């Protein structure tokens, strides 16, 4: 990305709080007609997929609905698998009403109702679905062209969808789950510049990144992954649950180090303890940077989103690091400041050995004042605490 593109990106990042304030002030149309529906089909593509997947999860959690995310390819003509459901609400999320989103809108008549969430509510392509009674929910910004990476629209769509969940719950007579939690979000977004040591910066610029989280963080991670895919374009980071790390990912990382971005929720000491234990296992060979949410619960997404943007942005202007060789020992040669010039802090061990040692450590994450914990580290050392 050139200097002009980086300047535009920084400007748009700085405008995110005002965009979220505008989203909070935007009207939410009546959703009474669909509030008691129990079946929902949600779709979207690109940067809209993250908000869509989160919305489907929130429908399951707060409305106890049968809701799922369906990729747009399921709506392509002449597909063998028919996803239409005359008893379900179709939800289409598309910032600019992309042509592929219109594949789903063309099936509106095959559903009980349709809700469209878009930053282009006056788009002429919505005329037919409006005639069928579709509810169109608009959100800012009106335009975010000029860059492939979008930082305002996905955040605004996510904020609006949280408000939609509140509206649906209120229409059912239930307490809105996010009431009182959203107004403070725009004013508290982190804007600190990222600080990465040389090894972490090299891993990031090479696309060796993974996201680590604790449930329900997995539902928040898709949109964060998309920033790395559309921004630096170096990777689509995998997302691993903290405890799942010892069931395959850790063994994969043994000779393929990554920068681990850990989503740490507010007010969840158990999640913090899990991440503490994981950090002690992976050691310096796989640097972990914890993205801490100031806001509790799902609203913490906006903190993660802002911090993820600041983590990925510096790699947009950094030289691309070629890291084809695996990092296994200090003896690896390198050209310039490549990853292979930064050896792992421990000798290689077999996958089986790593899994045993990691499992022993992670299953003892619960503190006890009376029990001694025997921890076998990745380097084979045994410690008792």
Residue pairs with C-beta under 8 A, 6 or more apart in sequence:
1 9
1 316
1 317
3 317
5 146
5 147
5 316
6 313
6 316
6 317
8 146
8 147
9 147
9 149
9 151
9 313
9 316
10 313
12 144
12 147
12 151
12 152
13 151
13 306
13 309
13 310
13 313
14 191
15 152
16 151
16 152
16 155
16 186
16 189
16 306
17 186
17 187
17 189
18 186
19 140
19 141
19 152
19 155
19 156
20 155
20 156
20 159
20 185
20 186
20 189
20 302
21 186
22 140
22 156
23 139
23 140
23 156
23 159
23 160
23 163
24 159
24 163
24 182
24 183
24 186
26 138
26 139
26 140
26 160
28 137
28 160
28 163
28 164
28 167
29 135
29 136
29 137
30 135
30 171
31 115
31 135
31 164
31 167
31 168
31 171
32 171
33 113
33 133
33 135
34 89
34 112
34 113
34 115
34 135
34 168
35 167
35 168
35 171
35 172
36 171
36 172
37 65
37 87
37 88
37 89
37 112
37 113
38 65
38 66
39 65
39 66
39 67
39 85
39 87
39 88
39 89
39 112
40 56
40 59
40 65
40 66
40 67
40 68
40 88
40 89
40 91
41 67
41 68
41 70
41 83
41 85
41 88
41 89
41 90
41 91
41 111
42 52
42 53
42 55
42 56
42 59
42 67
42 68
42 69
42 70
42 91
42 93
43 52
43 69
43 70
43 71
43 72
43 74
43 75
43 90
43 91
43 92
43 93
43 101
43 104
44 51
44 52
44 72
44 92
44 93
44 94
44 101
45 71
45 72
45 94
45 98
45 100
45 101
46 98
46 226
46 230
47 95
47 150
47 153
47 154
47 223
47 226
47 230
48 93
48 94
48 95
48 101
48 154
48 157
49 69
49 71
49 222
49 223
49 226
50 154
50 158
50 222
50 223
50 224
50 225
50 226
51 93
51 117
51 154
51 157
51 158
51 161
51 223
52 69
52 91
52 93
53 69
53 219
53 222
54 158
54 161
54 219
54 220
54 222
54 223
54 298
54 301
55 91
55 93
55 161
55 164
55 165
56 67
56 68
56 69
57 67
57 216
57 219
58 161
58 162
58 165
58 177
58 298
59 65
59 67
59 165
59 168
60 66
60 67
61 216
62 165
62 169
62 174
62 177
63 165
63 168
63 169
63 172
70 83
72 100
72 101
72 103
72 104
73 79
74 81
74 83
75 83
75 103
75 104
75 106
75 107
76 103
77 103
84 107
84 110
84 111
85 110
85 111
85 112
86 110
86 111
86 112
87 112
88 111
88 112
89 111
89 112
89 113
89 114
89 115
90 104
90 107
90 108
90 111
90 113
90 114
90 115
91 114
91 115
91 116
91 117
92 101
92 104
92 105
92 114
92 115
92 116
92 117
92 118
93 101
93 116
93 117
93 118
93 157
93 161
94 101
94 116
94 117
94 118
95 118
95 119
95 120
95 144
95 150
95 153
95 154
95 157
96 118
96 119
96 120
96 123
97 116
97 118
97 120
97 123
97 125
97 126
102 125
105 114
105 116
105 125
105 126
105 128
105 129
108 114
108 128
108 129
108 132
108 134
109 132
113 133
113 134
113 135
114 129
114 132
114 133
114 134
114 135
115 134
115 135
115 136
115 137
115 164
116 126
116 129
116 134
116 135
116 136
116 137
117 137
117 139
117 157
117 160
117 161
117 164
118 126
118 136
118 137
118 138
118 139
119 138
119 139
119 140
119 141
119 142
119 144
119 153
119 156
119 157
120 138
120 142
121 136
121 137
121 138
126 134
126 136
129 136
130 136
137 160
137 164
139 153
139 156
139 157
139 159
139 160
140 152
140 156
141 152
141 153
141 156
144 150
144 152
144 153
148 230
149 227
149 230
149 231
150 230
151 227
151 309
154 223
154 226
154 305
155 302
155 305
158 223
158 301
158 302
158 305
159 182
159 185
159 302
162 178
162 182
162 298
162 299
163 178
163 182
165 176
165 177
165 178
166 176
166 177
166 178
166 179
167 176
169 175
169 176
169 177
170 176
178 298
178 299
181 295
181 296
181 297
181 299
182 299
184 295
185 295
185 299
185 302
188 294
188 295
188 303
189 302
189 303
189 306
190 294
190 303
190 306
190 307
190 310
191 306
191 310
192 310
193 310
194 307
194 310
194 311
194 313
194 314
196 204
196 259
196 289
196 311
196 314
197 287
198 337
198 342
199 284
199 287
199 339
199 342
200 259
200 287
200 289
201 314
201 315
201 318
202 321
202 323
202 337
202 338
202 339
202 342
203 209
203 257
203 258
203 259
203 287
203 339
204 232
204 234
204 259
204 311
204 312
204 314
204 315
205 232
205 234
205 315
205 318
205 319
205 320
205 321
206 234
206 320
206 321
206 322
206 323
206 339
207 228
207 232
207 234
207 235
208 235
208 256
208 257
208 258
208 259
208 323
208 339
209 228
209 234
209 235
209 237
209 258
209 259
209 260
209 261
210 237
210 238
210 239
210 240
210 249
210 253
210 258
210 259
210 260
210 261
211 221
211 224
211 225
211 237
211 238
211 239
211 240
211 260
211 261
211 262
211 263
212 239
212 240
212 241
212 242
212 245
212 260
212 261
212 262
212 263
212 275
212 278
212 288
213 220
213 221
213 239
213 240
213 241
213 242
213 262
213 263
214 241
214 242
214 263
214 265
214 268
214 270
214 271
214 274
214 275
215 241
216 298
217 263
217 265
218 239
218 241
219 298
220 263
220 298
220 300
220 301
220 304
221 239
221 263
222 239
223 301
223 305
224 237
224 261
224 263
224 304
224 305
224 308
225 236
225 237
225 239
226 236
227 305
227 308
227 309
227 312
228 234
228 235
228 236
228 237
228 308
228 312
229 235
229 236
231 309
231 312
231 313
231 315
231 316
232 312
232 315
232 316
234 315
234 320
237 261
238 249
240 249
242 262
242 271
242 274
242 275
242 278
243 274
243 362
245 278
245 281
245 358
245 362
246 281
246 355
246 358
246 359
246 362
247 355
250 281
250 282
250 354
250 355
250 358
251 351
251 354
251 355
253 282
253 286
254 348
254 349
254 351
254 354
255 326
255 327
255 328
255 344
255 348
256 326
256 327
257 285
257 286
257 327
257 339
257 344
258 286
259 286
259 287
259 289
260 282
260 286
260 287
260 288
260 289
261 288
261 289
261 291
261 308
261 311
262 275
262 278
262 279
262 288
262 289
262 290
262 291
263 291
263 293
263 300
263 304
264 271
264 272
264 275
264 290
264 291
264 292
264 293
265 271
265 293
265 296
265 297
265 300
266 292
266 293
266 294
266 295
266 296
266 297
266 300
267 296
273 365
273 366
273 367
274 362
274 365
275 288
275 290
276 365
277 361
277 362
277 364
277 365
278 288
278 362
279 288
280 361
280 375
280 377
281 357
281 358
281 361
281 362
281 377
281 378
282 288
282 378
283 345
283 346
283 377
283 378
283 379
284 345
285 344
285 345
285 346
285 378
289 311
291 303
291 304
291 307
291 308
291 311
292 303
292 307
293 300
293 301
293 303
293 304
294 300
294 303
295 302
295 303
321 337
321 338
321 339
322 335
322 338
323 338
323 339
323 340
325 332
325 340
327 339
327 340
327 342
327 343
327 344
328 344
328 348
329 343
329 344
329 347
329 348
330 343
332 340
332 341
332 343
333 340
334 340
334 341
346 378
346 379
347 379
349 378
349 380
353 380
354 378
356 376
357 376
357 377
357 378
357 380
358 378
360 374
360 375
360 376
361 375
361 376
361 377
364 373
364 374
364 375
372 384
372 385
373 384
373 385
374 382
374 383
374 384
375 382
375 383
375 384
375 385
376 382
377 383
